Amino acid sequence: MTEWTFTKHALGRALDRLVKPEEIRACLESPTLVYGQGGPYKGRTIRQAGRVALVVDPQSKTVLSVVFKQPADWTPEDQPWVAEQKGAA
């Protein structure tokens, strides 16, 4: 496998979400879906496999964040905008 580095943020998110090393490896080695981000995040890529998606910088081979692919798997801390919307209602 090509060497990838992980930001502190990505490692923290993987640990917080109890993502298994083999899930991360699958995203890096054999993703089922790969697509680019736009706007201020242009140049970043999302690599998905199973229940996990990685936000990566393909140029530097850096994993920037680890998220669940489905919002239903996210915790309230993963989606602060939901709490903000509920508070505004």
For each residue, the residues with C-beta under 8 A, 3 or more apart:
1: 4 25 28 29
2: 28 61
3: 61
4: 1 28 56 61 62 63
5: 60 61 62 63
6: 10 11 14 62 63
7: 10 11 62 63 64 65
8: 11 12
9: 12 13 64 65
10: 6 7 13 14 54 55 63 64 65 66
11: 6 7 8 14 15
12: 8 9 15 16
13: 9 10 16 17 19 65 66 67
14: 6 10 11 17 19 24 66
15: 11 12 18 19
16: 12 13
17: 13 14 66 67 68
18: 15
19: 13 14 15 23 24 52 66
20: 23 24
21: 24 25
22: 25 26
23: 19 20 26 27 49 50 51 52
24: 14 19 20 21 27 28 52 54 63 66
25: 1 21 22 28 29
26: 22 23 29 30 31 49 50 52
27: 23 24 31 47 48 49 50 52 53 54
28: 1 2 4 24 25 31 47 54 56 63
29: 1 25 26
30: 26 49
31: 26 27 28 34 47 48 49
32: 48 49 50
33: 46 47 48
34: 31 45 46 47 48
35: 45 46
36: 42 43 44 45 46
37: 41 42 43 44 45 46 55
38: 41 42
39: 42
40:
41: 37 38 44
42: 36 37 38 39
43: 36 37 57 58 59
44: 36 37 41 55 56 57 64
45: 34 35 36 37 55 56 57 58
46: 33 34 35 36 37 53 54 55 56
47: 27 28 31 33 34 53 54 56
48: 27 31 32 33 34 52 53 54 69
49: 23 26 27 30 31 32 52
50: 23 26 27 32 69
51: 23 68 69 70 73
52: 19 23 24 26 27 48 49 66 67 68 69
53: 27 46 47 48 66 67 68 69
54: 10 24 27 28 46 47 48 63 64 65 66 67
55: 10 37 44 45 46 63 64 65 66 67
56: 4 28 44 45 46 47 61 62 63 64
57: 43 44 45 60 61 62 64
58: 43 45 61
59: 43
60: 5 57
61: 2 3 4 5 56 57 58
62: 4 5 6 7 56 57
63: 4 5 6 7 10 24 28 54 55 56 66
64: 7 9 10 44 54 55 56 57
65: 7 9 10 13 54 55
66: 10 13 14 17 19 24 52 53 54 55 63
67: 13 17 52 53 54 55 74 78
68: 17 51 52 53 71 73 74 78
69: 48 50 51 52 53 73
70: 51 73 74
71: 68 74 79
72:
73: 51 68 69 70
74: 67 68 70 71 78 79
75: 78 79
76: 79 80 82 83
77: 80
78: 67 68 74 75
79: 71 74 75 76 82 83
80: 76 77 83 84
81: 84 85
82: 76 79 85 86
83: 76 79 80 86 87
84: 80 81 87 88
85: 81 82 88 89
86: 82 83 89
87: 83 84
88: 84 85
89: 85 86
